[in-house]
C-alpha cells in the first residue's frame, strides 16, 4: 500500500462537521508504535485546538503522526515544532477564507442579491397533496398528478 500504510481511510467531508466516521475508524485502528500518515494537517484536524488534541491523544497511545503535504514527522523535536506552527497557519488561513466568504455574501446582499436556489413551484402551488386533502379539498388527485409531474412524490388518496 501507499507509503507503507497497512490500511487507508478516506473521508469525503468538506465542512467542519463533528461526525467523521473514517477519522474515528482510523484512530481506533492505530496501535502502539504505529505512525498515522495524513495527507494534510488541516484535513486531519479542522481547528488548531482539535488538531493538537488529536495529536496529543495519539502520542499518549504512543502513536506518531506524519503529514505528507507539510512533510512533518512528530517523532522528532523539529517535527513537533513545525507541526504546531503549520497547524496555527492552517487555522489562520481557514479563518481568512471564511471571513472573505462572509464579506462577499454581505456585499452581495447589500447590492440586493439573494443567494440560494430559486423556487421550483410558486407559493400558490406549494401545498402538498396531503395538506390539500386535510383541508377538505377533493381536487387532490389532479393536484397529486401535477405535483408528481414536478418530481414530487406523495401517497395522497
Secondary structure, DSSP 4 states (H G I P E B T S, - for coil): -GGG-S--------S--S--HHHHHHHHH--TT-EEEES-HHHH-SSHHHHHHHHHHHHHTT-EEEETTTTEETTSHHHHHHHHHHHHHHHHHHHHHHHHHHHHHHHHHHTT---SPPPSS-GGG-S-HHHHHHTT---HHHHHHHHHHTT------
